[in-house]
Amino acid sequence: MSKKLYVGNLSYKATEDDLRDLFKEFETVTEVNVITDRATGRSRGFGFVEISSDEDADKAVKLLNGKTLQDREIVVNEARPRKNREFQQY
């Protein structure tokens, strides 16, 4: 089963290729996404990396959490499930 990892405190200049390079030692990376603002297209400072091996995902968290990327100390941990957001009508 695959695990999705949250990668936070990214530089606003960080790209998906930068994250791929960071996680290159884990051959089981299946997907990389940097979240961007819809209006500006600018990075929101976080992203997600999906790794198909639970063992590699756990190893990535241990090795990369607190590592520096583009002069920022990043946060890497297992992503929490997305909550269903309901919109209120006024």
PDB file of N, CA, C and O in Angstrom:
ATOM      1  N   MET A   1       0.849  -1.186   0.000  1.00  0.00           N
ATOM      2  CA  MET A   1       0.000   0.000   0.000  1.00  0.00           C
ATOM      3  C   MET A   1       0.889   1.242   0.000  1.00  0.00           C
ATOM      4  O   MET A   1       1.966   1.239   0.595  1.00  0.00           O
ATOM      5  N   SER A   2       0.442   2.287  -0.660  1.00  0.00           N
ATOM      6  CA  SER A   2       1.252   3.502  -0.738  1.00  0.00           C
ATOM      7  C   SER A   2       0.902   4.464   0.396  1.00  0.00           C
ATOM      8  O   SER A   2      -0.174   4.408   0.991  1.00  0.00           O
ATOM      9  N   LYS A   3       1.858   5.343   0.664  1.00  0.00           N
ATOM     10  CA  LYS A   3       1.653   6.382   1.672  1.00  0.00           C
ATOM     11  C   LYS A   3       1.888   7.738   1.026  1.00  0.00           C
ATOM     12  O   LYS A   3       2.769   7.908   0.184  1.00  0.00           O
ATOM     13  N   LYS A   4       1.078   8.688   1.445  1.00  0.00           N
ATOM     14  CA  LYS A   4       1.245  10.058   0.990  1.00  0.00           C
ATOM     15  C   LYS A   4       1.923  10.830   2.109  1.00  0.00           C
ATOM     16  O   LYS A   4       1.490  10.782   3.260  1.00  0.00           O
ATOM     17  N   LEU A   5       2.991  11.543   1.763  1.00  0.00           N
ATOM     18  CA  LEU A   5       3.734  12.335   2.735  1.00  0.00           C
ATOM     19  C   LEU A   5       3.496  13.816   2.488  1.00  0.00           C
ATOM     20  O   LEU A   5       3.446  14.275   1.347  1.00  0.00           O
ATOM     21  N   TYR A   6       3.352  14.545   3.570  1.00  0.00           N
ATOM     22  CA  TYR A   6       3.229  15.997   3.542  1.00  0.00           C
ATOM     23  C   TYR A   6       4.644  16.566   3.631  1.00  0.00           C
ATOM     24  O   TYR A   6       5.447  16.120   4.451  1.00  0.00           O
ATOM     25  N   VAL A   7       4.945  17.551   2.784  1.00  0.00           N
ATOM     26  CA  VAL A   7       6.230  18.241   2.833  1.00  0.00           C
ATOM     27  C   VAL A   7       5.915  19.727   2.998  1.00  0.00           C
ATOM     28  O   VAL A   7       5.391  20.365   2.085  1.00  0.00           O
ATOM     29  N   GLY A   8       6.239  20.268   4.168  1.00  0.00           N
ATOM     30  CA  GLY A   8       5.897  21.651   4.476  1.00  0.00           C
ATOM     31  C   GLY A   8       7.105  22.533   4.664  1.00  0.00           C
ATOM     32  O   GLY A   8       8.244  22.069   4.693  1.00  0.00           O
ATOM     33  N   ASN A   9       6.831  23.826   4.793  1.00  0.00           N
ATOM     34  CA  ASN A   9       7.833  24.881   4.944  1.00  0.00           C
ATOM     35  C   ASN A   9       8.745  24.957   3.730  1.00  0.00           C
ATOM     36  O   ASN A   9       9.936  25.240   3.851  1.00  0.00           O
ATOM     37  N   LEU A  10       8.170  24.701   2.553  1.00  0.00           N
ATOM     38  CA  LEU A  10       8.931  24.799   1.318  1.00  0.00           C
ATOM     39  C   LEU A  10       9.132  26.260   0.935  1.00  0.00           C
ATOM     40  O   LEU A  10       8.293  27.112   1.228  1.00  0.00           O
ATOM     41  N   SER A  11      10.237  26.534   0.287  1.00  0.00           N
ATOM     42  CA  SER A  11      10.451  27.838  -0.312  1.00  0.00           C
ATOM     43  C   SER A  11       9.379  28.042  -1.385  1.00  0.00           C
ATOM     44  O   SER A  11       8.958  27.084  -2.033  1.00  0.00           O
ATOM     45  N   TYR A  12       8.943  29.272  -1.570  1.00  0.00           N
ATOM     46  CA  TYR A  12       7.943  29.543  -2.600  1.00  0.00           C
ATOM     47  C   TYR A  12       8.512  29.320  -3.995  1.00  0.00           C
ATOM     48  O   TYR A  12       7.759  29.263  -4.967  1.00  0.00           O
ATOM     49  N   LYS A  13       9.828  29.195  -4.103  1.00  0.00           N
ATOM     50  CA  LYS A  13      10.483  28.933  -5.392  1.00  0.00           C
ATOM     51  C   LYS A  13      10.650  27.440  -5.660  1.00  0.00           C
ATOM     52  O   LYS A  13      11.035  27.056  -6.765  1.00  0.00           O
ATOM     53  N   ALA A  14      10.368  26.594  -4.671  1.00  0.00           N
ATOM     54  CA  ALA A  14      10.541  25.151  -4.830  1.00  0.00           C
ATOM     55  C   ALA A  14       9.567  24.602  -5.867  1.00  0.00           C
ATOM     56  O   ALA A  14       8.397  24.985  -5.903  1.00  0.00           O
ATOM     57  N   THR A  15      10.058  23.714  -6.696  1.00  0.00           N
ATOM     58  CA  THR A  15       9.250  23.118  -7.761  1.00  0.00           C
ATOM     59  C   THR A  15       9.066  21.622  -7.512  1.00  0.00           C
ATOM     60  O   THR A  15       9.675  21.052  -6.607  1.00  0.00           O
ATOM     61  N   GLU A  16       8.228  21.005  -8.319  1.00  0.00           N
ATOM     62  CA  GLU A  16       8.039  19.560  -8.221  1.00  0.00           C
ATOM     63  C   GLU A  16       9.345  18.834  -8.546  1.00  0.00           C
ATOM     64  O   GLU A  16       9.628  17.788  -7.961  1.00  0.00           O
ATOM     65  N   ASP A  17      10.137  19.369  -9.462  1.00  0.00           N
ATOM     66  CA  ASP A  17      11.435  18.766  -9.776  1.00  0.00           C
ATOM     67  C   ASP A  17      12.375  18.825  -8.572  1.00  0.00           C
ATOM     68  O   ASP A  17      13.148  17.895  -8.342  1.00  0.00           O
ATOM     69  N   ASP A  18      12.310  19.914  -7.806  1.00  0.00           N
ATOM     70  CA  ASP A  18      13.132  20.015  -6.591  1.00  0.00           C
ATOM     71  C   ASP A  18      12.756  18.918  -5.592  1.00  0.00           C
ATOM     72  O   ASP A  18      13.625  18.312  -4.966  1.00  0.00           O
ATOM     73  N   LEU A  19      11.455  18.670  -5.453  1.00  0.00           N
ATOM     74  CA  LEU A  19      11.011  17.606  -4.542  1.00  0.00           C
ATOM     75  C   LEU A  19      11.413  16.231  -5.062  1.00  0.00           C
ATOM     76  O   LEU A  19      11.814  15.366  -4.283  1.00  0.00           O
ATOM     77  N   ARG A  20      11.309  16.022  -6.380  1.00  0.00           N
ATOM     78  CA  ARG A  20      11.745  14.749  -6.957  1.00  0.00           C
ATOM     79  C   ARG A  20      13.227  14.512  -6.670  1.00  0.00           C
ATOM     80  O   ARG A  20      13.627  13.401  -6.320  1.00  0.00           O
ATOM     81  N   ASP A  21      14.041  15.563  -6.819  1.00  0.00           N
ATOM     82  CA  ASP A  21      15.472  15.445  -6.530  1.00  0.00           C
ATOM     83  C   ASP A  21      15.713  15.119  -5.064  1.00  0.00           C
ATOM     84  O   ASP A  21      16.585  14.312  -4.743  1.00  0.00           O
ATOM     85  N   LEU A  22      14.952  15.736  -4.179  1.00  0.00           N
ATOM     86  CA  LEU A  22      15.100  15.491  -2.749  1.00  0.00           C
ATOM     87  C   LEU A  22      14.784  14.037  -2.399  1.00  0.00           C
ATOM     88  O   LEU A  22      15.450  13.441  -1.553  1.00  0.00           O
ATOM     89  N   PHE A  23      13.776  13.473  -3.045  1.00  0.00           N
ATOM     90  CA  PHE A  23      13.327  12.114  -2.757  1.00  0.00           C
ATOM     91  C   PHE A  23      13.919  11.086  -3.734  1.00  0.00           C
ATOM     92  O   PHE A  23      13.439   9.954  -3.791  1.00  0.00           O
ATOM     93  N   LYS A  24      14.945  11.458  -4.495  1.00  0.00           N
ATOM     94  CA  LYS A  24      15.469  10.579  -5.549  1.00  0.00           C
ATOM     95  C   LYS A  24      16.008   9.244  -5.046  1.00  0.00           C
ATOM     96  O   LYS A  24      16.013   8.264  -5.791  1.00  0.00           O
ATOM     97  N   GLU A  25      16.460   9.188  -3.798  1.00  0.00           N
ATOM     98  CA  GLU A  25      16.994   7.922  -3.289  1.00  0.00           C
ATOM     99  C   GLU A  25      15.899   6.890  -3.023  1.00  0.00           C
ATOM    100  O   GLU A  25      16.196   5.714  -2.814  1.00  0.00           O
ATOM    101  N   PHE A  26      14.656   7.314  -3.029  1.00  0.00           N
ATOM    102  CA  PHE A  26      13.530   6.410  -2.813  1.00  0.00           C
ATOM    103  C   PHE A  26      12.912   6.097  -4.164  1.00  0.00           C
ATOM    104  O   PHE A  26      12.169   6.901  -4.726  1.00  0.00           O
ATOM    105  N   GLU A  27      13.228   4.925  -4.672  1.00  0.00           N
ATOM    106  CA  GLU A  27      12.824   4.550  -6.027  1.00  0.00           C
ATOM    107  C   GLU A  27      11.325   4.317  -6.168  1.00  0.00           C
ATOM    108  O   GLU A  27      10.813   4.184  -7.279  1.00  0.00           O
ATOM    109  N   THR A  28      10.635   4.268  -5.057  1.00  0.00           N
ATOM    110  CA  THR A  28       9.211   3.952  -5.099  1.00  0.00           C
ATOM    111  C   THR A  28       8.323   5.196  -5.091  1.00  0.00           C
ATOM    112  O   THR A  28       7.127   5.086  -4.823  1.00  0.00           O
ATOM    113  N   VAL A  29       8.880   6.381  -5.381  1.00  0.00           N
ATOM    114  CA  VAL A  29       8.075   7.604  -5.471  1.00  0.00           C
ATOM    115  C   VAL A  29       7.175   7.501  -6.698  1.00  0.00           C
ATOM    116  O   VAL A  29       7.656   7.283  -7.810  1.00  0.00           O
ATOM    117  N   THR A  30       5.873   7.656  -6.494  1.00  0.00           N
ATOM    118  CA  THR A  30       4.927   7.523  -7.599  1.00  0.00           C
ATOM    119  C   THR A  30       4.319   8.857  -8.038  1.00  0.00           C
ATOM    120  O   THR A  30       3.883   8.997  -9.181  1.00  0.00           O
ATOM    121  N   GLU A  31       4.291   9.833  -7.130  1.00  0.00           N
ATOM    122  CA  GLU A  31       3.666  11.115  -7.477  1.00  0.00           C
ATOM    123  C   GLU A  31       4.250  12.225  -6.616  1.00  0.00           C
ATOM    124  O   GLU A  31       4.532  12.030  -5.434  1.00  0.00           O
ATOM    125  N   VAL A  32       4.429  13.402  -7.230  1.00  0.00           N
ATOM    126  CA  VAL A  32       4.933  14.582  -6.531  1.00  0.00           C
ATOM    127  C   VAL A  32       4.055  15.767  -6.916  1.00  0.00           C
ATOM    128  O   VAL A  32       3.822  16.011  -8.100  1.00  0.00           O
ATOM    129  N   ASN A  33       3.565  16.508  -5.910  1.00  0.00           N
ATOM    130  CA  ASN A  33       2.728  17.687  -6.163  1.00  0.00           C
ATOM    131  C   ASN A  33       3.140  18.824  -5.246  1.00  0.00           C
ATOM    132  O   ASN A  33       3.227  18.647  -4.031  1.00  0.00           O
ATOM    133  N   VAL A  34       3.393  19.993  -5.825  1.00  0.00           N
ATOM    134  CA  VAL A  34       3.564  21.216  -5.040  1.00  0.00           C
ATOM    135  C   VAL A  34       2.245  21.962  -5.184  1.00  0.00           C
ATOM    136  O   VAL A  34       1.777  22.189  -6.300  1.00  0.00           O
ATOM    137  N   ILE A  35       1.649  22.342  -4.072  1.00  0.00           N
ATOM    138  CA  ILE A  35       0.343  22.994  -4.092  1.00  0.00           C
ATOM    139  C   ILE A  35       0.523  24.471  -4.415  1.00  0.00           C
ATOM    140  O   ILE A  35       1.355  25.156  -3.821  1.00  0.00           O
ATOM    141  N   THR A  36      -0.271  24.947  -5.367  1.00  0.00           N
ATOM    142  CA  THR A  36      -0.167  26.339  -5.802  1.00  0.00           C
ATOM    143  C   THR A  36      -1.483  27.078  -5.569  1.00  0.00           C
ATOM    144  O   THR A  36      -2.551  26.470  -5.495  1.00  0.00           O
ATOM    145  N   ASP A  37      -1.382  28.375  -5.459  1.00  0.00           N
ATOM    146  CA  ASP A  37      -2.541  29.239  -5.314  1.00  0.00           C
ATOM    147  C   ASP A  37      -3.279  29.294  -6.649  1.00  0.00           C
ATOM    148  O   ASP A  37      -2.652  29.485  -7.691  1.00  0.00           O
ATOM    149  N   ARG A  38      -4.566  29.134  -6.632  1.00  0.00           N
ATOM    150  CA  ARG A  38      -5.345  29.137  -7.878  1.00  0.00           C
ATOM    151  C   ARG A  38      -5.289  30.474  -8.615  1.00  0.00           C
ATOM    152  O   ARG A  38      -5.226  30.514  -9.844  1.00  0.00           O
ATOM    153  N   ALA A  39      -5.313  31.548  -7.865  1.00  0.00           N
ATOM    154  CA  ALA A  39      -5.368  32.871  -8.487  1.00  0.00           C
ATOM    155  C   ALA A  39      -4.013  33.307  -9.058  1.00  0.00           C
ATOM    156  O   ALA A  39      -3.944  33.861 -10.155  1.00  0.00           O
ATOM    157  N   THR A  40      -2.941  33.053  -8.304  1.00  0.00           N
ATOM    158  CA  THR A  40      -1.627  33.570  -8.723  1.00  0.00           C
ATOM    159  C   THR A  40      -0.729  32.510  -9.344  1.00  0.00           C
ATOM    160  O   THR A  40       0.221  32.844 -10.053  1.00  0.00           O
ATOM    161  N   GLY A  41      -1.012  31.241  -9.089  1.00  0.00           N
ATOM    162  CA  GLY A  41      -0.156  30.173  -9.579  1.00  0.00           C
ATOM    163  C   GLY A  41       1.120  30.006  -8.762  1.00  0.00           C
ATOM    164  O   GLY A  41       1.951  29.154  -9.076  1.00  0.00           O
ATOM    165  N   ARG A  42       1.277  30.805  -7.727  1.00  0.00           N
ATOM    166  CA  ARG A  42       2.468  30.765  -6.867  1.00  0.00           C
ATOM    167  C   ARG A  42       2.346  29.628  -5.851  1.00  0.00           C
ATOM    168  O   ARG A  42       1.251  29.311  -5.386  1.00  0.00           O
ATOM    169  N   SER A  43       3.466  29.032  -5.521  1.00  0.00           N
ATOM    170  CA  SER A  43       3.480  27.956  -4.542  1.00  0.00           C
ATOM    171  C   SER A  43       2.904  28.445  -3.216  1.00  0.00           C
ATOM    172  O   SER A  43       3.079  29.603  -2.837  1.00  0.00           O
ATOM    173  N   ARG A  44       2.220  27.547  -2.523  1.00  0.00           N
ATOM    174  CA  ARG A  44       1.681  27.874  -1.199  1.00  0.00           C
ATOM    175  C   ARG A  44       2.621  27.428  -0.083  1.00  0.00           C
ATOM    176  O   ARG A  44       2.302  27.578   1.096  1.00  0.00           O
ATOM    177  N   GLY A  45       3.786  26.874  -0.454  1.00  0.00           N
ATOM    178  CA  GLY A  45       4.792  26.520   0.539  1.00  0.00           C
ATOM    179  C   GLY A  45       4.687  25.109   1.090  1.00  0.00           C
ATOM    180  O   GLY A  45       5.311  24.789   2.101  1.00  0.00           O
ATOM    181  N   PHE A  46       3.895  24.256   0.429  1.00  0.00           N
ATOM    182  CA  PHE A  46       3.828  22.869   0.847  1.00  0.00           C
ATOM    183  C   PHE A  46       3.468  21.992  -0.336  1.00  0.00           C
ATOM    184  O   PHE A  46       3.022  22.475  -1.377  1.00  0.00           O
ATOM    185  N   GLY A  47       3.668  20.705  -0.161  1.00  0.00           N
ATOM    186  CA  GLY A  47       3.362  19.769  -1.225  1.00  0.00           C
ATOM    187  C   GLY A  47       3.193  18.370  -0.668  1.00  0.00           C
ATOM    188  O   GLY A  47       3.229  18.154   0.543  1.00  0.00           O
ATOM    189  N   PHE A  48       3.007  17.422  -1.581  1.00  0.00           N
ATOM    190  CA  PHE A  48       2.803  16.031  -1.206  1.00  0.00           C
ATOM    191  C   PHE A  48       3.636  15.133  -2.101  1.00  0.00           C
ATOM    192  O   PHE A  48       3.802  15.396  -3.292  1.00  0.00           O
ATOM    193  N   VAL A  49       4.155  14.070  -1.507  1.00  0.00           N
ATOM    194  CA  VAL A  49       4.908  13.056  -2.236  1.00  0.00           C
ATOM    195  C   VAL A  49       4.291  11.714  -1.890  1.00  0.00           C
ATOM    196  O   VAL A  49       4.144  11.377  -0.715  1.00  0.00           O
ATOM    197  N   GLU A  50       3.931  10.946  -2.909  1.00  0.00           N
ATOM    198  CA  GLU A  50       3.363   9.623  -2.680  1.00  0.00           C
ATOM    199  C   GLU A  50       4.430   8.576  -2.946  1.00  0.00           C
ATOM    200  O   GLU A  50       5.086   8.590  -3.988  1.00  0.00           O
ATOM    201  N   ILE A  51       4.596   7.671  -1.996  1.00  0.00           N
ATOM    202  CA  ILE A  51       5.597   6.608  -2.090  1.00  0.00           C
ATOM    203  C   ILE A  51       4.875   5.273  -1.980  1.00  0.00           C
ATOM    204  O   ILE A  51       4.084   5.061  -1.061  1.00  0.00           O
ATOM    205  N   SER A  52       5.153   4.367  -2.927  1.00  0.00           N
ATOM    206  CA  SER A  52       4.388   3.119  -2.979  1.00  0.00           C
ATOM    207  C   SER A  52       4.789   2.110  -1.910  1.00  0.00           C
ATOM    208  O   SER A  52       4.033   1.180  -1.630  1.00  0.00           O
ATOM    209  N   SER A  53       5.956   2.275  -1.314  1.00  0.00           N
ATOM    210  CA  SER A  53       6.410   1.356  -0.273  1.00  0.00           C
ATOM    211  C   SER A  53       6.288   2.012   1.097  1.00  0.00           C
ATOM    212  O   SER A  53       6.860   3.076   1.333  1.00  0.00           O
ATOM    213  N   ASP A  54       5.540   1.376   2.003  1.00  0.00           N
ATOM    214  CA  ASP A  54       5.403   1.908   3.367  1.00  0.00           C
ATOM    215  C   ASP A  54       6.757   2.025   4.044  1.00  0.00           C
ATOM    216  O   ASP A  54       7.013   2.987   4.767  1.00  0.00           O
ATOM    217  N   GLU A  55       7.624   1.050   3.812  1.00  0.00           N
ATOM    218  CA  GLU A  55       8.952   1.059   4.422  1.00  0.00           C
ATOM    219  C   GLU A  55       9.765   2.263   3.939  1.00  0.00           C
ATOM    220  O   GLU A  55      10.410   2.937   4.743  1.00  0.00           O
ATOM    221  N   ASP A  56       9.738   2.536   2.632  1.00  0.00           N
ATOM    222  CA  ASP A  56      10.451   3.693   2.088  1.00  0.00           C
ATOM    223  C   ASP A  56       9.857   5.003   2.599  1.00  0.00           C
ATOM    224  O   ASP A  56      10.586   5.958   2.865  1.00  0.00           O
ATOM    225  N   ALA A  57       8.527   5.045   2.736  1.00  0.00           N
ATOM    226  CA  ALA A  57       7.875   6.254   3.230  1.00  0.00           C
ATOM    227  C   ALA A  57       8.317   6.558   4.656  1.00  0.00           C
ATOM    228  O   ALA A  57       8.635   7.703   4.978  1.00  0.00           O
ATOM    229  N   ASP A  58       8.338   5.542   5.504  1.00  0.00           N
ATOM    230  CA  ASP A  58       8.780   5.729   6.894  1.00  0.00           C
ATOM    231  C   ASP A  58      10.238   6.165   6.944  1.00  0.00           C
ATOM    232  O   ASP A  58      10.616   7.014   7.751  1.00  0.00           O
ATOM    233  N   LYS A  59      11.044   5.580   6.082  1.00  0.00           N
ATOM    234  CA  LYS A  59      12.467   5.926   6.005  1.00  0.00           C
ATOM    235  C   LYS A  59      12.651   7.377   5.539  1.00  0.00           C
ATOM    236  O   LYS A  59      13.507   8.098   6.053  1.00  0.00           O
ATOM    237  N   ALA A  60      11.844   7.792   4.567  1.00  0.00           N
ATOM    238  CA  ALA A  60      11.921   9.163   4.054  1.00  0.00           C
ATOM    239  C   ALA A  60      11.597  10.175   5.151  1.00  0.00           C
ATOM    240  O   ALA A  60      12.263  11.204   5.265  1.00  0.00           O
ATOM    241  N   VAL A  61      10.578   9.885   5.954  1.00  0.00           N
ATOM    242  CA  VAL A  61      10.214  10.790   7.053  1.00  0.00           C
ATOM    243  C   VAL A  61      11.391  10.936   8.014  1.00  0.00           C
ATOM    244  O   VAL A  61      11.741  12.047   8.410  1.00  0.00           O
ATOM    245  N   LYS A  62      11.995   9.821   8.384  1.00  0.00           N
ATOM    246  CA  LYS A  62      13.121   9.855   9.330  1.00  0.00           C
ATOM    247  C   LYS A  62      14.325  10.601   8.767  1.00  0.00           C
ATOM    248  O   LYS A  62      14.979  11.356   9.486  1.00  0.00           O
ATOM    249  N   LEU A  63      14.622  10.393   7.478  1.00  0.00           N
ATOM    250  CA  LEU A  63      15.817  10.982   6.882  1.00  0.00           C
ATOM    251  C   LEU A  63      15.645  12.444   6.450  1.00  0.00           C
ATOM    252  O   LEU A  63      16.596  13.224   6.502  1.00  0.00           O
ATOM    253  N   LEU A  64      14.443  12.808   6.027  1.00  0.00           N
ATOM    254  CA  LEU A  64      14.267  14.129   5.407  1.00  0.00           C
ATOM    255  C   LEU A  64      13.595  15.169   6.292  1.00  0.00           C
ATOM    256  O   LEU A  64      13.719  16.362   6.015  1.00  0.00           O
ATOM    257  N   ASN A  65      12.891  14.770   7.340  1.00  0.00           N
ATOM    258  CA  ASN A  65      12.262  15.739   8.225  1.00  0.00           C
ATOM    259  C   ASN A  65      13.357  16.578   8.897  1.00  0.00           C
ATOM    260  O   ASN A  65      14.250  16.033   9.545  1.00  0.00           O
ATOM    261  N   GLY A  66      13.285  17.888   8.741  1.00  0.00           N
ATOM    262  CA  GLY A  66      14.277  18.789   9.319  1.00  0.00           C
ATOM    263  C   GLY A  66      15.442  19.091   8.393  1.00  0.00           C
ATOM    264  O   GLY A  66      16.303  19.903   8.731  1.00  0.00           O
ATOM    265  N   LYS A  67      15.482  18.457   7.238  1.00  0.00           N
ATOM    266  CA  LYS A  67      16.550  18.706   6.270  1.00  0.00           C
ATOM    267  C   LYS A  67      16.349  20.081   5.623  1.00  0.00           C
ATOM    268  O   LYS A  67      15.221  20.563   5.514  1.00  0.00           O
ATOM    269  N   THR A  68      17.435  20.698   5.203  1.00  0.00           N
ATOM    270  CA  THR A  68      17.363  22.013   4.578  1.00  0.00           C
ATOM    271  C   THR A  68      17.218  21.877   3.067  1.00  0.00           C
ATOM    272  O   THR A  68      17.961  21.132   2.428  1.00  0.00           O
ATOM    273  N   LEU A  69      16.260  22.597   2.506  1.00  0.00           N
ATOM    274  CA  LEU A  69      16.048  22.678   1.061  1.00  0.00           C
ATOM    275  C   LEU A  69      15.863  24.145   0.719  1.00  0.00           C
ATOM    276  O   LEU A  69      14.935  24.789   1.208  1.00  0.00           O
ATOM    277  N   GLN A  70      16.736  24.671  -0.112  1.00  0.00           N
ATOM    278  CA  GLN A  70      16.691  26.082  -0.507  1.00  0.00           C
ATOM    279  C   GLN A  70      16.635  27.001   0.711  1.00  0.00           C
ATOM    280  O   GLN A  70      15.794  27.896   0.794  1.00  0.00           O
ATOM    281  N   ASP A  71      17.544  26.764   1.647  1.00  0.00           N
ATOM    282  CA  ASP A  71      17.707  27.579   2.851  1.00  0.00           C
ATOM    283  C   ASP A  71      16.515  27.559   3.810  1.00  0.00           C
ATOM    284  O   ASP A  71      16.365  28.463   4.631  1.00  0.00           O
ATOM    285  N   ARG A  72      15.669  26.533   3.709  1.00  0.00           N
ATOM    286  CA  ARG A  72      14.541  26.392   4.636  1.00  0.00           C
ATOM    287  C   ARG A  72      14.535  24.990   5.201  1.00  0.00           C
ATOM    288  O   ARG A  72      14.768  24.020   4.479  1.00  0.00           O
ATOM    289  N   GLU A  73      14.267  24.882   6.495  1.00  0.00           N
ATOM    290  CA  GLU A  73      14.179  23.581   7.148  1.00  0.00           C
ATOM    291  C   GLU A  73      12.789  23.021   6.899  1.00  0.00           C
ATOM    292  O   GLU A  73      11.796  23.554   7.394  1.00  0.00           O
ATOM    293  N   ILE A  74      12.724  21.949   6.133  1.00  0.00           N
ATOM    294  CA  ILE A  74      11.423  21.413   5.734  1.00  0.00           C
ATOM    295  C   ILE A  74      10.861  20.454   6.782  1.00  0.00           C
ATOM    296  O   ILE A  74      11.591  19.906   7.609  1.00  0.00           O
ATOM    297  N   VAL A  75       9.561  20.272   6.722  1.00  0.00           N
ATOM    298  CA  VAL A  75       8.837  19.332   7.576  1.00  0.00           C
ATOM    299  C   VAL A  75       8.332  18.212   6.681  1.00  0.00           C
ATOM    300  O   VAL A  75       7.679  18.465   5.669  1.00  0.00           O
ATOM    301  N   VAL A  76       8.634  16.978   7.053  1.00  0.00           N
ATOM    302  CA  VAL A  76       8.151  15.824   6.294  1.00  0.00           C
ATOM    303  C   VAL A  76       7.477  14.876   7.277  1.00  0.00           C
ATOM    304  O   VAL A  76       8.098  14.415   8.236  1.00  0.00           O
ATOM    305  N   ASN A  77       6.202  14.589   7.030  1.00  0.00           N
ATOM    306  CA  ASN A  77       5.496  13.602   7.849  1.00  0.00           C
ATOM    307  C   ASN A  77       4.370  12.984   7.036  1.00  0.00           C
ATOM    308  O   ASN A  77       4.072  13.426   5.927  1.00  0.00           O
ATOM    309  N   GLU A  78       3.754  11.962   7.598  1.00  0.00           N
ATOM    310  CA  GLU A  78       2.663  11.307   6.890  1.00  0.00           C
ATOM    311  C   GLU A  78       1.483  12.261   6.791  1.00  0.00           C
ATOM    312  O   GLU A  78       1.092  12.888   7.776  1.00  0.00           O
ATOM    313  N   ALA A  79       0.925  12.363   5.602  1.00  0.00           N
ATOM    314  CA  ALA A  79      -0.201  13.276   5.374  1.00  0.00           C
ATOM    315  C   ALA A  79      -1.443  12.774   6.097  1.00  0.00           C
ATOM    316  O   ALA A  79      -1.697  11.571   6.164  1.00  0.00           O
ATOM    317  N   ARG A  80      -2.201  13.702   6.628  1.00  0.00           N
ATOM    318  CA  ARG A  80      -3.477  13.361   7.255  1.00  0.00           C
ATOM    319  C   ARG A  80      -4.543  13.270   6.173  1.00  0.00           C
ATOM    320  O   ARG A  80      -4.430  13.926   5.138  1.00  0.00           O
ATOM    321  N   PRO A  81      -5.566  12.473   6.398  1.00  0.00           N
ATOM    322  CA  PRO A  81      -6.648  12.376   5.410  1.00  0.00           C
ATOM    323  C   PRO A  81      -7.306  13.746   5.205  1.00  0.00           C
ATOM    324  O   PRO A  81      -7.463  14.526   6.144  1.00  0.00           O
ATOM    325  N   ARG A  82      -7.674  14.006   3.990  1.00  0.00           N
ATOM    326  CA  ARG A  82      -8.332  15.275   3.660  1.00  0.00           C
ATOM    327  C   ARG A  82      -9.740  15.277   4.217  1.00  0.00           C
ATOM    328  O   ARG A  82     -10.493  14.319   4.042  1.00  0.00           O
ATOM    329  N   LYS A  83     -10.088  16.362   4.891  1.00  0.00           N
ATOM    330  CA  LYS A  83     -11.434  16.477   5.456  1.00  0.00           C
ATOM    331  C   LYS A  83     -12.394  16.970   4.381  1.00  0.00           C
ATOM    332  O   LYS A  83     -12.041  17.786   3.531  1.00  0.00           O
ATOM    333  N   ASN A  84     -13.599  16.459   4.442  1.00  0.00           N
ATOM    334  CA  ASN A  84     -14.636  16.879   3.514  1.00  0.00           C
ATOM    335  C   ASN A  84     -15.140  18.253   3.946  1.00  0.00           C
ATOM    336  O   ASN A  84     -15.717  18.410   5.022  1.00  0.00           O
ATOM    337  N   ARG A  85     -14.911  19.236   3.091  1.00  0.00           N
ATOM    338  CA  ARG A  85     -15.341  20.598   3.428  1.00  0.00           C
ATOM    339  C   ARG A  85     -16.678  20.890   2.764  1.00  0.00           C
ATOM    340  O   ARG A  85     -16.848  20.701   1.559  1.00  0.00           O
ATOM    341  N   GLU A  86     -17.606  21.347   3.561  1.00  0.00           N
ATOM    342  CA  GLU A  86     -18.919  21.719   3.030  1.00  0.00           C
ATOM    343  C   GLU A  86     -18.999  23.241   2.993  1.00  0.00           C
ATOM    344  O   GLU A  86     -18.566  23.929   3.918  1.00  0.00           O
ATOM    345  N   PHE A  87     -19.553  23.737   1.920  1.00  0.00           N
ATOM    346  CA  PHE A  87     -19.682  25.176   1.777  1.00  0.00           C
ATOM    347  C   PHE A  87     -21.034  25.638   2.327  1.00  0.00           C
ATOM    348  O   PHE A  87     -22.075  25.026   2.087  1.00  0.00           O
ATOM    349  N   GLN A  88     -20.972  26.718   3.057  1.00  0.00           N
ATOM    350  CA  GLN A  88     -22.208  27.255   3.616  1.00  0.00           C
ATOM    351  C   GLN A  88     -22.856  28.210   2.630  1.00  0.00           C
ATOM    352  O   GLN A  88     -22.172  28.971   1.945  1.00  0.00           O
ATOM    353  N   GLN A  89     -24.139  28.166   2.564  1.00  0.00           N
ATOM    354  CA  GLN A  89     -24.870  29.112   1.716  1.00  0.00           C
ATOM    355  C   GLN A  89     -25.459  30.190   2.614  1.00  0.00           C
ATOM    356  O   GLN A  89     -26.006  29.908   3.681  1.00  0.00           O
ATOM    357  N   TYR A  90     -25.336  31.401   2.165  1.00  0.00           N
ATOM    358  CA  TYR A  90     -25.859  32.520   2.942  1.00  0.00           C
ATOM    359  C   TYR A  90     -27.091  33.092   2.315  1.00  0.00           C
ATOM    360  O   TYR A  90     -27.665  34.045   2.840  1.00  0.00           O
TER     361      TYR A  90
END
